[in-house]
């Protein structure tokens, strides 16, 4: 009876070991800049040969805008064996990003992804030894120029003048 329990425990431990992953989720990253342009670097290393899913959460003013940026890993040919990251998926707030896995560089460059509020960037892949990636995320939001407010005030004054003349 004890031998059967020990055998079952060893089998379950082996099965659980095959499903391991190396995930990275840092604390919320406060972006710098403002009021219309926000930026933040990000990145990490992986070295265990396992699949990974890294989740970054960024905070900024929350005003609707567009995200642009990149992340990349360069193959280390001087390591023995050669090490690199292979990305399988990436998204910003659920919007998929295009991934490229090449012989020399792997990653993504993205432009004009609509965002607002907290931003979640998720990157998945696997490593073939010690390898890292780095990138940057920039948010651009439209902030009206002072001249826009002047034109708005002038237009409202003109509409008030027309309405007053119609009453008289």
trRosetta pair geometry for C-beta under 8 A, 3 or more apart (Angstrom, degrees):
i j d omega theta_ij theta_ji phi_ij phi_ji
1 4 5.9 -53 -151 32 30 111
1 5 6.7 28 153 -15 63 106
2 5 5.7 -54 -148 38 35 111
2 6 6.2 36 153 -20 67 106
3 6 5.7 -53 -146 37 31 112
3 7 6.3 33 154 -20 64 106
4 7 5.7 -53 -147 36 30 113
4 8 6.4 31 153 -19 63 106
5 8 5.7 -53 -147 37 31 112
5 9 6.3 32 154 -20 64 106
6 9 5.7 -54 -148 35 31 112
6 10 6.4 31 154 -18 65 105
7 10 5.8 -54 -148 36 31 110
7 11 6.4 32 153 -20 64 107
8 11 5.7 -55 -148 36 31 113
8 12 6.4 27 156 -15 66 106
9 12 5.9 -55 -146 38 30 107
9 13 6.3 31 155 -19 64 108
10 13 5.8 -55 -146 37 30 112
10 14 6.4 31 155 -19 64 106
11 14 5.9 -56 -149 35 29 110
11 15 6.5 27 154 -17 64 107
12 15 5.7 -54 -146 38 33 112
12 16 6.3 32 155 -18 66 107
13 16 5.8 -55 -146 38 30 110
13 17 6.4 36 153 -25 63 105
14 17 5.7 -52 -149 31 31 115
14 18 6.9 32 155 -20 62 102
15 18 6.1 -55 -157 30 33 110
15 19 7.1 16 153 -8 63 109
16 19 6.1 -69 -155 41 36 104
16 20 7.4 64 147 -56 65 84
17 20 5.9 -22 -161 -21 41 117
20 50 5.7 -68 106 -129 88 146
21 50 5.4 177 -130 151 37 120
21 51 5.1 -47 -121 81 98 82
21 52 6.0 149 179 -98 92 41
21 53 6.8 12 161 9 142 87
22 46 5.6 132 99 -139 137 102
22 48 5.1 137 -53 42 145 128
22 50 4.7 121 -8 72 98 119
22 51 7.6 162 29 84 74 35
22 52 4.7 -42 78 -92 78 102
23 52 5.8 160 -90 -157 45 72
23 53 5.0 -12 -116 62 103 74
23 54 6.6 174 -162 -82 61 45
23 55 7.4 13 -179 2 107 94
24 44 4.8 -160 136 116 173 177
24 46 7.9 -123 -24 -76 125 92
24 52 6.8 15 0 -174 90 122
24 54 4.3 -5 61 -117 95 94
24 55 7.6 180 91 28 54 57
25 54 7.1 179 -70 -157 53 52
25 55 4.6 2 -108 60 95 98
25 56 7.8 -162 -137 -73 54 37
26 29 6.6 49 100 -55 121 99
26 44 8.0 -174 -37 -68 113 125
26 56 6.6 12 43 -115 100 74
28 57 4.8 -54 -112 97 74 108
28 58 7.3 145 -169 -108 73 14
28 59 5.4 37 166 -17 119 113
28 118 7.5 -66 -135 -138 121 117
29 40 5.3 120 140 -179 125 152
29 42 6.7 -95 -49 -87 173 107
29 56 6.3 -10 5 -172 129 99
29 57 6.8 154 18 84 77 51
29 58 5.0 -33 72 -105 97 68
29 59 7.2 173 81 18 45 73
30 40 7.8 167 98 -94 31 134
30 58 7.9 130 -109 -161 13 62
30 59 5.4 -31 -108 66 61 100
30 60 7.7 129 -164 -80 56 51
31 38 4.0 61 130 169 134 112
31 39 6.1 147 -167 61 100 19
31 40 4.3 -99 -111 -37 76 115
31 58 5.4 49 -46 -177 107 109
31 59 6.6 -158 7 81 85 43
31 60 4.2 -22 51 -78 127 101
31 137 7.4 -90 -104 92 122 102
31 139 6.6 42 157 18 171 118
32 38 6.9 151 75 -155 28 69
32 39 6.1 -36 65 64 78 74
32 40 6.7 127 13 -79 76 75
33 37 5.0 -86 167 103 140 69
33 38 4.4 -176 64 -111 117 41
33 39 5.3 83 -25 13 137 81
33 60 7.8 -11 63 -136 94 118
34 37 7.3 -139 -68 61 14 47
34 38 6.0 33 -65 -81 66 87
34 60 7.2 177 -79 -168 97 96
34 61 6.0 118 -122 -43 112 118
35 61 6.5 59 -154 -58 70 157
35 63 8.0 51 170 8 84 148
35 141 7.8 -79 143 71 66 112
35 143 5.3 87 106 -87 108 157
36 65 7.9 153 -165 -109 62 136
36 140 6.5 23 155 -159 81 64
36 141 5.4 -133 -146 68 61 70
36 142 7.0 20 -139 -132 113 10
36 143 4.1 -113 -76 3 112 117
37 138 6.8 -14 -167 -171 88 101
37 139 7.3 159 -153 83 40 57
37 140 5.6 -4 -103 -105 75 72
37 141 7.9 -161 -67 25 36 67
38 60 4.1 16 -145 -129 172 142
38 61 7.1 -159 -55 4 137 89
38 138 6.9 156 83 -158 53 51
38 139 4.3 -2 56 53 104 103
38 141 7.8 29 -1 -2 104 103
39 136 6.4 -3 -168 -178 98 109
39 137 7.1 162 -151 86 51 52
39 138 4.8 -11 -101 -104 85 78
39 139 7.6 -159 -69 21 43 67
40 58 5.8 -178 41 -128 151 122
40 136 7.0 167 87 -153 38 67
40 137 5.4 -10 61 57 86 94
41 134 6.8 -7 -174 -174 104 99
41 135 7.2 161 -155 91 63 38
41 136 5.1 -40 -101 -97 61 80
42 56 5.2 10 -149 -116 154 159
42 71 7.4 -46 81 -98 97 118
42 121 7.3 138 69 71 166 143
42 134 7.3 166 91 -154 42 57
42 135 5.8 -18 64 66 84 84
42 136 7.3 149 18 -99 74 31
42 137 6.6 22 2 -6 120 107
43 71 7.0 166 -93 -141 86 104
43 132 6.4 67 163 167 110 100
43 133 5.4 -145 -141 102 96 56
43 134 3.4 -30 -76 -106 158 59
43 135 6.0 142 -69 15 94 65
44 54 6.1 179 35 -120 134 145
44 132 6.5 -135 118 -143 31 90
44 133 7.2 6 53 53 54 75
45 130 6.7 4 180 -165 117 79
45 131 6.9 172 -151 94 75 30
45 132 3.7 -44 -95 -88 78 102
46 50 7.7 -123 -175 59 117 74
46 52 5.3 -115 -104 -29 145 154
46 85 6.6 96 45 -100 120 110
46 127 4.1 -179 103 -27 114 146
46 130 7.7 -178 95 -136 42 40
46 131 6.2 -14 62 65 80 77
46 132 7.2 152 14 -92 60 51
47 127 6.6 -65 -83 113 21 153
47 129 6.6 -6 -146 170 66 39
47 130 3.9 9 -115 -96 106 71
47 131 7.3 157 -86 17 62 52
48 127 7.2 85 47 62 49 120
49 126 7.6 17 -177 180 40 97
49 127 6.3 -100 -90 84 28 81
49 128 6.8 46 -114 -125 76 33
49 129 7.0 25 -71 -61 84 40
50 126 7.0 -121 128 -136 25 86
50 127 7.5 12 48 38 44 90
51 88 7.9 -12 -144 4 106 141
51 124 7.3 8 179 -174 97 91
51 125 7.2 -162 -149 114 67 25
51 126 4.8 -46 -99 -87 59 94
52 124 6.8 -177 94 -145 55 52
52 125 6.2 -10 57 64 88 63
52 126 6.8 148 11 -97 77 40
52 127 7.1 29 -4 -14 123 99
53 122 6.5 -5 -175 -171 94 98
53 123 7.4 164 -154 84 48 43
53 124 4.6 -11 -103 -100 78 89
54 122 7.2 162 84 -154 51 49
54 123 4.8 -9 58 60 100 94
54 124 7.6 -174 20 -76 65 41
55 120 6.5 -14 -168 -167 93 99
55 121 7.5 157 -155 82 44 50
55 122 5.1 -8 -105 -105 76 81
56 120 7.2 156 83 -155 51 49
56 121 4.5 -8 61 59 103 99
56 122 7.8 -166 26 -73 66 37
56 123 7.8 25 0 2 103 102
56 137 7.9 179 112 -18 140 146
57 118 5.9 -4 -171 178 100 114
57 119 7.1 152 -157 80 50 50
57 120 5.3 -17 -101 -100 75 75
57 121 7.9 -170 -76 23 30 68
58 118 7.1 153 74 -165 48 63
58 119 4.4 -16 58 63 101 105
58 120 7.8 -170 19 -75 73 29
58 121 7.0 38 -10 -5 110 106
58 137 6.1 -123 -55 90 164 147
58 139 7.9 173 123 -32 137 128
59 62 7.7 -18 -162 -60 73 87
59 118 5.8 -31 -93 -112 74 79
59 119 7.8 -173 -75 22 29 79
60 63 8.0 -74 115 28 100 75
60 119 7.5 17 11 -2 103 116
60 139 5.5 -167 36 52 167 150
61 141 7.0 -107 65 28 124 156
62 116 6.2 53 178 179 61 70
62 117 4.9 29 -144 -100 95 37
62 118 7.5 -12 -104 -40 94 46
63 116 6.9 -82 135 -131 19 89
63 141 4.3 95 100 -177 112 160
63 143 7.7 50 129 -76 167 85
64 114 7.1 -5 -168 -169 97 92
64 115 7.3 168 -147 91 54 43
64 116 4.0 -29 -92 -82 67 119
64 141 6.5 130 90 -131 39 107
65 114 7.8 170 96 -147 29 54
65 115 6.1 -22 69 66 71 86
65 116 7.1 130 16 -83 61 68
65 139 5.0 93 90 175 137 90
65 140 5.3 -176 -178 88 120 39
65 141 3.2 -87 -76 -80 121 75
65 142 7.1 173 -108 -2 81 62
66 111 7.8 25 153 170 120 54
66 112 4.9 -29 -169 -136 136 43
66 113 6.3 130 -165 57 73 39
66 114 5.9 -42 -103 -92 72 46
66 115 6.8 123 -127 19 21 86
66 139 7.3 161 79 -151 33 58
66 140 5.6 -17 58 60 83 90
66 141 7.9 158 13 -82 57 50
67 92 5.7 -141 72 175 157 165
67 110 6.9 12 112 110 94 116
67 112 7.8 -7 60 92 50 6
67 113 4.3 -34 58 65 99 101
67 114 7.8 -59 10 29 85 3
67 115 4.8 60 -32 -13 109 134
67 119 6.7 130 -83 -141 140 145
67 137 6.2 -23 -159 -166 108 94
67 138 7.1 142 -155 77 56 49
67 139 5.6 -27 -96 -97 70 72
68 110 6.3 -158 -136 102 49 65
68 111 4.6 23 -118 -118 107 57
68 112 6.6 36 -74 -25 98 43
68 113 7.3 159 -71 16 48 85
68 138 5.3 -24 68 66 80 100
68 140 7.2 8 12 1 108 110
69 109 7.6 -144 112 -146 34 56
69 110 6.3 0 56 56 62 88
69 135 6.0 88 154 163 110 105
69 136 4.9 -143 -146 97 109 62
69 137 4.3 -73 -36 -105 166 41
69 138 5.4 153 -69 12 93 75
70 107 6.4 57 176 144 89 129
70 108 6.5 -169 -145 96 61 52
70 109 4.3 -15 -100 -104 105 72
70 110 7.1 165 -84 16 52 66
70 135 5.2 -145 102 -141 52 101
70 136 6.7 23 47 44 70 75
71 90 7.5 -175 45 -127 127 157
71 107 5.0 -153 99 -152 59 110
71 108 6.0 20 47 47 82 82
71 123 6.6 -58 80 -98 161 150
71 133 5.4 57 168 154 101 119
71 134 6.8 -159 -145 107 76 23
71 135 2.9 -64 -92 -52 72 143
72 105 5.6 -12 -166 -171 112 109
72 106 7.0 148 -154 79 60 42
72 107 3.5 -82 -99 -23 55 162
72 108 8.0 -159 -72 29 65 40
72 133 6.2 -176 90 -151 25 93
72 134 7.1 -24 56 61 69 62
72 135 6.6 125 5 -81 63 89
73 84 6.2 122 131 -163 121 72
73 85 4.1 134 -19 39 179 111
73 87 7.7 157 14 -37 122 103
73 105 6.9 156 79 -155 48 58
73 106 4.9 -12 57 59 100 93
73 107 6.0 156 11 -58 66 98
73 131 5.9 51 -164 163 128 114
73 132 6.8 178 -120 97 95 33
73 133 4.1 -62 -66 -88 91 94
74 104 6.7 -15 -150 162 75 71
74 105 5.4 -24 -104 -100 64 82
75 82 6.3 10 178 177 105 111
75 83 7.4 166 -158 85 61 44
75 84 4.3 -22 -111 -87 79 121
75 103 6.7 -53 -8 153 157 48
75 104 5.4 -112 24 -143 114 33
75 105 7.0 -112 -7 -65 83 36
75 106 7.7 86 -53 -9 85 95
76 79 4.4 47 119 -2 114 114
76 82 6.5 169 84 -158 61 62
76 83 4.7 0 53 58 113 90
76 84 6.8 -174 20 -67 70 66
76 131 6.6 -156 3 -104 115 88
77 82 5.4 -11 -118 -118 48 108
79 82 6.0 117 72 -122 89 29
79 83 4.6 -9 75 2 154 103
79 129 6.3 170 140 120 145 147
79 130 7.3 -163 -128 59 155 92
81 128 7.2 -73 101 148 113 108
81 129 6.5 179 71 -36 83 148
82 128 7.3 20 100 106 68 128
82 129 7.8 162 109 35 30 139
83 127 7.1 13 -170 179 94 94
83 128 5.6 -170 -136 90 55 79
83 129 3.5 -101 -106 79 110 112
83 130 5.6 -9 -164 63 165 54
83 131 4.7 -166 147 -60 103 100
84 106 6.5 106 173 0 110 128
84 127 7.4 -168 98 -147 34 64
84 128 5.7 15 48 39 67 111
84 129 8.0 46 12 49 41 91
84 131 5.4 105 -144 -111 13 156
85 106 5.8 -144 85 73 78 136
85 125 5.4 68 173 120 96 143
85 126 7.3 166 -155 86 64 34
85 127 5.2 -34 -101 -98 72 78
85 128 7.9 -164 -83 13 29 75
85 131 4.7 -168 -41 115 83 133
85 132 7.7 -89 -32 92 129 1
85 133 5.7 -68 37 -45 156 113
86 101 5.3 39 -144 -135 77 138
86 106 6.2 -124 -114 -132 39 165
86 125 5.3 -180 92 -169 49 107
86 126 5.4 -9 58 59 97 81
86 127 7.7 176 18 -89 71 29
86 128 7.4 58 -12 -23 104 102
87 90 6.3 -10 178 -35 129 109
87 99 4.7 -143 105 -153 116 129
87 101 6.1 -166 42 -74 75 100
87 106 5.5 164 3 157 98 114
87 107 6.6 101 -9 -99 147 31
87 108 7.1 -110 110 -29 164 100
87 123 6.5 -58 -134 -171 113 94
87 124 7.0 106 -161 82 68 49
87 125 4.0 -67 -109 -78 41 131
88 99 7.2 86 151 100 6 174
88 124 4.9 -55 62 108 98 98
88 125 5.0 164 0 -98 78 55
88 126 7.2 51 -28 -7 114 85
89 96 7.2 -69 -160 -135 91 97
89 99 6.8 -108 -104 -30 22 144
89 122 7.6 -6 115 114 96 98
89 123 7.7 175 94 -151 55 36
89 124 4.5 15 53 47 88 115
89 125 7.8 -170 29 -59 53 68
90 96 7.4 104 81 -160 53 58
90 97 4.3 -39 95 53 102 118
90 99 5.9 131 12 -74 105 105
90 108 5.4 -132 57 -2 151 156
90 121 7.3 -1 -171 -176 95 83
90 122 6.6 177 -146 92 50 58
90 123 4.7 3 -107 -108 98 69
90 124 7.0 -162 -69 22 55 68
91 94 5.7 3 154 -143 136 11
91 95 5.7 157 -163 69 90 37
91 96 5.0 -48 -96 -96 99 41
91 97 5.9 -173 -94 -4 36 84
91 121 7.6 -176 91 -146 42 47
91 122 5.4 2 52 53 82 99
92 95 5.3 -23 66 56 76 97
92 97 6.6 72 -10 -50 89 111
92 110 7.2 171 -11 119 132 163
92 113 5.0 76 64 143 141 153
92 115 6.5 -62 149 -82 121 117
92 119 6.4 -16 -167 -170 98 100
92 120 7.2 152 -157 81 48 51
92 121 5.4 -15 -102 -99 76 75
93 113 7.9 151 37 154 103 115
93 115 6.1 152 -3 -117 142 85
93 119 6.2 -76 -47 -141 105 62
93 120 5.7 112 -80 46 56 82
95 113 5.6 164 91 -154 144 109
95 114 7.6 123 -48 50 161 74
97 108 4.7 66 141 179 123 154
97 110 5.0 -68 -133 -75 113 134
97 113 7.6 -40 -88 -79 94 144
98 108 6.0 150 81 -136 55 101
98 110 7.4 153 32 -89 80 86
99 106 7.7 11 179 -177 91 86
99 107 7.4 -125 -147 149 68 15
99 108 5.3 -55 -101 -71 53 107
100 105 7.7 27 106 106 109 84
100 106 6.5 -163 100 -143 63 50
100 107 6.5 -11 58 62 86 47
100 108 6.8 147 14 -87 79 53
101 106 4.5 13 -121 -122 61 109
102 105 5.4 16 59 59 115 59
102 106 6.2 -169 30 -76 63 61
106 125 7.9 120 139 -139 139 155
106 133 7.8 -76 86 -98 91 124
107 133 6.5 156 -96 -148 107 125
107 135 7.2 164 -158 -80 128 118
110 113 5.6 10 154 -29 122 122
115 119 5.2 10 -162 -100 138 112
115 139 6.3 -88 72 -123 133 112
119 137 7.2 174 114 162 147 148
119 139 7.2 -154 -39 -75 153 131
121 137 6.5 -133 -46 -81 150 145
123 133 7.7 -127 150 79 157 148
127 130 7.6 32 163 -106 137 10
127 131 4.9 -174 -144 41 112 111
128 131 7.1 44 49 -15 63 135
144 148 4.1 -113 -172 74 105 145
144 149 6.3 113 127 -45 128 82
145 148 5.0 111 58 -7 70 100
145 149 7.9 -138 100 1 47 82
146 149 5.7 -52 -158 34 43 110
146 150 6.5 46 146 -21 69 104
147 150 5.3 -51 -150 35 39 118
147 151 6.4 40 152 -20 68 101
148 151 5.8 -52 -150 35 32 109
148 152 6.4 35 149 -20 63 105
149 152 5.5 -52 -148 35 34 115
149 153 6.4 34 154 -18 66 104
150 153 5.8 -54 -147 37 30 109
150 154 6.3 30 154 -18 64 108
151 154 5.6 -54 -145 39 32 113
151 155 6.2 34 155 -21 65 107
152 155 5.8 -56 -148 36 28 111
152 156 6.4 27 155 -16 64 106
153 156 5.8 -55 -147 37 30 110
153 157 6.4 32 154 -19 64 106
154 157 5.7 -55 -148 36 31 112
154 158 6.3 31 154 -19 65 106
155 158 5.7 -52 -147 36 31 112
155 159 6.4 31 153 -18 64 105
156 159 5.7 -53 -147 37 32 111
156 160 6.4 35 152 -21 64 105
157 160 5.6 -54 -149 36 32 113
157 161 6.4 35 151 -21 64 105
158 161 5.6 -52 -149 34 32 114
158 162 6.5 32 153 -17 65 104
159 162 5.8 -52 -147 37 33 111
159 163 6.3 32 154 -18 65 107
160 163 5.7 -55 -146 38 30 110
160 164 6.3 31 155 -21 64 107
161 164 5.8 -56 -148 35 29 111
161 165 6.5 27 155 -18 64 105
162 165 5.9 -55 -148 35 31 109
162 166 6.5 33 153 -22 64 105
163 166 5.7 -53 -150 32 33 113
163 167 6.8 34 153 -21 63 104
164 167 5.8 -53 -154 31 34 112
164 168 6.7 28 153 -17 65 108
165 168 5.9 -59 -150 36 35 109
